[in-house]
Amino acid sequence: MYKKLLLVVLSVITLQAAKAQTEKGNQQLGATFGISFTNSNSRTVFGNTTSDNSKGKLTSYSISPSYSYFIADKLDIGASAGYSYSNQKYDPAFSSQIQQQNKNFSATIFLRKYFLFDNKIGIRTGPYLGYQKQKQLYVYTSNENNYNSDSYGGGVNMDLVYFPSKNIGLAAGLANLSYQHQKFTGNSLGNANTFSLNFVNSFILSAYYAFGK
């Protein structure tokens, strides 16, 4: 009898501890880390006469601290700022381009809805809007070019989330549907518009500390 009662009490405590993280009025401080290593080998054919071959290695890192506030149960609104760096190296035997380097500074606001099983594990998804300032370096066998750009955009993303304890949350990126308008400055490249749909293809992990009620 006492064992059954103790089990019920522990179950209620566990449920409330997990639920408390996503209750209205709670807050989260977090940080997102990303790292990716990719090897590529591609060939592009133009019409029936010419082709472009490329072979390279891409390395990228990113970090983004964030803050959010739960305006309702399992619904939070927040903002993040971030920095990312990527370095693409090409095999000179296949391409006249040797290297491409990107540095990005970003700011984002978001709204996220949580769908959890047993208030412990599930997904969160929602829209976001963001700004990004980018510095690009292109290195060729004979010269190099520098480009600066400002980007505005938004989209919808989806994360896998898990709450192992009362104050700790973990998340991993699953998918992202986005649109980006990019404006280049200091050169004649003009503007660029990009639509993209990305699924899990790199390691992106977020950790959160929840506090409030």
LINLINGI-V336242 format. One record per run of one state. SS is the DSSP state (A for helix, B for strand, O for the rest). FROM is the first residue (numbers start at 1). TO is the last residue. If there is no record, write none. Layout:
BEGIN
ss = [SS;SS]
from = [FROM;FROM]
to = [TO;TO]
END
This chain:
BEGIN
ss = [O;A;O;B;O;B;O;B;O;B;O;B;O;B;O;B;O;B;O;B;O]
from = [1;2;21;27;47;50;73;75;91;97;118;121;141;144;163;168;186;191;200;203;212]
to = [1;20;26;46;49;72;74;90;96;117;120;140;143;162;167;185;190;199;202;211;213]
END
